[in-house]
Amino acid sequence: MQETAREVLGETAAPDDAPVETIDVRNAGPPEPLRRTLETLPDLGDDVALVQFNDRAPQHLYPKLDDRGYAYETVERTDATVTVIWSEP
């Protein structure tokens, strides 16, 4: 999954050289993906990109990321919806 995470990172505006942390919430029912993602973000360094693998676009997560000042992009893959989240300088 790390290789796929790095590939998806390159398809977004996230820094290409950012360290990557992944979270796979494809099998977690709501609101678990939202909760796990929001709990993970504060523990990451400002230079780390979080790559979330989900089974759908995390619509309820987007406004919370906006409120917290994170940048993000979602990329559709055949096996997952992947959202890359990072801090902008």
FIZAVO-108886 format. One record per residue (C-alpha): residue in one letter; x, y, z; residue number from 1. Coordinates in steps of 0.05 Angstrom, whole numbers, always signed. Example, Ala and Ser with C-alpha at 12.3 -4.5 7.8 and 13.67 -1.06 7.14 Angstrom:
BEGIN
+----+--------+--------+--------+-----+
| aa |     xx |     yy |     zz |   i |
+----+--------+--------+--------+-----+
|  A |   +246 |    -90 |   +156 |   1 |
|  S |   +273 |    -21 |   +143 |   2 |
+----+--------+--------+--------+-----+
END
This chain:
BEGIN
+----+--------+--------+--------+-----+
| aa |     xx |     yy |     zz |   i |
+----+--------+--------+--------+-----+
|  M |     +0 |     +0 |     +0 |   1 |
|  Q |    +59 |    +47 |    +12 |   2 |
|  E |    +77 |    +46 |    -62 |   3 |
|  T |     +5 |    +61 |    -81 |   4 |
|  A |     +4 |   +117 |    -30 |   5 |
|  R |    +66 |   +148 |    -60 |   6 |
|  E |    +36 |   +142 |   -130 |   7 |
|  V |    -28 |   +177 |   -109 |   8 |
|  L |    +13 |   +231 |    -74 |   9 |
|  G |    +45 |   +247 |   -141 |  10 |
|  E |    -24 |   +258 |   -171 |  11 |
|  T |    -41 |   +314 |   -122 |  12 |
|  A |    -13 |   +382 |   -104 |  13 |
|  A |    +17 |   +353 |    -40 |  14 |
|  P |    +93 |   +359 |    -35 |  15 |
|  D |   +122 |   +301 |    -75 |  16 |
|  D |   +178 |   +291 |    -24 |  17 |
|  A |   +133 |   +290 |    +37 |  18 |
|  P |   +138 |   +231 |    +84 |  19 |
|  V |    +75 |   +190 |    +78 |  20 |
|  E |    +31 |   +159 |   +132 |  21 |
|  T |    -27 |   +115 |   +111 |  22 |
|  I |    -94 |    +98 |   +142 |  23 |
|  D |   -141 |    +46 |   +112 |  24 |
|  V |   -213 |    +56 |   +133 |  25 |
|  R |   -246 |    +19 |    +75 |  26 |
|  N |   -278 |    -32 |   +122 |  27 |
|  A |   -297 |    +16 |   +178 |  28 |
|  G |   -369 |    +39 |   +182 |  29 |
|  P |   -388 |   +112 |   +195 |  30 |
|  P |   -367 |   +151 |   +235 |  31 |
|  E |   -303 |   +111 |   +246 |  32 |
|  P |   -265 |   +135 |   +183 |  33 |
|  L |   -278 |   +208 |   +203 |  34 |
|  R |   -258 |   +196 |   +276 |  35 |
|  R |   -195 |   +157 |   +260 |  36 |
|  T |   -171 |   +207 |   +209 |  37 |
|  L |   -182 |   +267 |   +254 |  38 |
|  E |   -148 |   +232 |   +312 |  39 |
|  T |    -88 |   +214 |   +270 |  40 |
|  L |    -74 |   +282 |   +239 |  41 |
|  P |    -51 |   +320 |   +302 |  42 |
|  D |     +1 |   +266 |   +317 |  43 |
|  L |    +35 |   +275 |   +249 |  44 |
|  G |    +89 |   +325 |   +234 |  45 |
|  D |    +72 |   +385 |   +191 |  46 |
|  D |   +113 |   +356 |   +134 |  47 |
|  V |    +77 |   +289 |   +133 |  48 |
|  A |    +21 |   +273 |    +83 |  49 |
|  L |    -35 |   +228 |   +108 |  50 |
|  V |    -62 |   +182 |    +54 |  51 |
|  Q |   -131 |   +156 |    +72 |  52 |
|  F |   -158 |    +95 |    +35 |  53 |
|  N |   -234 |    +93 |    +38 |  54 |
|  D |   -291 |    +60 |     +1 |  55 |
|  R |   -323 |   +127 |    -15 |  56 |
|  A |   -307 |   +201 |    -16 |  57 |
|  P |   -305 |   +226 |    +56 |  58 |
|  Q |   -356 |   +283 |    +46 |  59 |
|  H |   -363 |   +296 |   +121 |  60 |
|  L |   -288 |   +300 |   +130 |  61 |
|  Y |   -276 |   +356 |    +80 |  62 |
|  P |   -308 |   +413 |   +120 |  63 |
|  K |   -271 |   +391 |   +183 |  64 |
|  L |   -205 |   +392 |   +144 |  65 |
|  D |   -223 |   +462 |   +118 |  66 |
|  D |   -237 |   +485 |   +190 |  67 |
|  R |   -169 |   +459 |   +213 |  68 |
|  G |   -130 |   +489 |   +155 |  69 |
|  Y |   -110 |   +425 |   +119 |  70 |
|  A |   -104 |   +418 |    +44 |  71 |
|  Y |   -131 |   +355 |    +12 |  72 |
|  E |   -147 |   +321 |    -53 |  73 |
|  T |   -185 |   +258 |    -68 |  74 |
|  V |   -165 |   +210 |   -124 |  75 |
|  E |   -210 |   +153 |   -148 |  76 |
|  R |   -176 |    +85 |   -156 |  77 |
|  T |   -207 |    +20 |   -177 |  78 |
|  D |   -201 |    -10 |   -108 |  79 |
|  A |   -209 |    +52 |    -64 |  80 |
|  T |   -223 |   +126 |    -59 |  81 |
|  V |   -158 |   +157 |    -35 |  82 |
|  T |   -154 |   +224 |     +0 |  83 |
|  V |    -87 |   +257 |    +10 |  84 |
|  I |    -85 |   +307 |    +68 |  85 |
|  W |    -27 |   +354 |    +83 |  86 |
|  S |     -9 |   +418 |   +118 |  87 |
|  E |     +6 |   +477 |    +74 |  88 |
|  P |    +66 |   +520 |    +93 |  89 |
+----+--------+--------+--------+-----+
END
